Amino acid sequence: RANMEKRARVLIDCEDAKGLVYKISKVFYDRGLNIDNNREFVDKEHGRFFMRTVVSGLFDIQELLEELKAVTPADAHIRVIEPKDKNIILMATKESHVLGYILVRHENGDLDAQIECVIANHDSLETFVRRFDIPFFHVPADEMTRVEHEGHVMKLIGEFEFDYIVLAKYMRILTPDFVKAYPEKIINIHHSFLPAFIGANPYKQAFERGVKIIGATAHFVTDDLDEGPIIAQDVIPVNHRLSWRDMQRAGRDGEKIVLSRALALVLHDRVFVNGNKTVIF
């Protein structure tokens, strides 16, 4: 495929250095490649350089990688990715609003991803999921420790080729071992405008605090509960007339839209993890 016209996203994350944009662009120019889109950012506080470039033309991915490595710092993390649908695994519990929104978008061809399966710790969503002709796996957690339950889940996950695990209202806290097994690959939707109101019932917390906005946050999962790098957020105005259950109902729309927005960014390779933050192009 070396001599076929193609398109690729080139993602570079490295220590900042003088002339990087010039050196990288020269590699593309010398190879006769078109730069269809380019964005870069320097985190001056930590001296990190980030660049996302879409190129097209005739090239061999491995050769291009080697040439880019030759002109960037030794710590450079470089990816050359041909645009194609990624594979995702969805994990759920009982709530259907976020899961359903993703399944409908997939059914309509708007997701830009293939759903490998849905894994849930309850079976209440099985009939719903199977309407979309998506494999559903019920892995009950009754009378099991978290480690035992996750062992069964991880064994199942290991049967699939996937790029991301999406927690579509999966209401269980993951163990450090589970998180460590899939670094920067687990995406969660939290029903709060983080960092406020972490944990299981943020709408009740928000109601008791008398907030005037509620929100939703999509983030990568880390060992720190609801504190991983944030990908997307949004807010909804509320007032004193709403009970916490009213806030919860209003917030559900925000949850599915924010997760959908975050997925679009991740699936199109627009997100770089930068410590506990993200750089988004």
Secondary structure, DSSP 4 states (H G I P E B T S, - for coil): -TTSEEEEEEEEEEE--TTHHHHHHHHHHHTT-EEEEEEEEEETTTTEEEEEEEEEEE--HHHHHHHHHHHS-TT-EEEEE----EEEEEEESS--HHHHHHHHHHHTT-SSEEEEEEEESSSTTHHHHHTTT--EEE---TT--HHHHHHHHHHHHTTS--SEEEESS--SPPPHHHHHHSTTTEEEEESS-TTSS-SS-HHHHHHHHT-SEEEEEEEE--SSTT-SPEEEEEEEE--TT--HHHHHHHHHHHHHHHHHHHHHHHHTT-EEEETTEEEE-
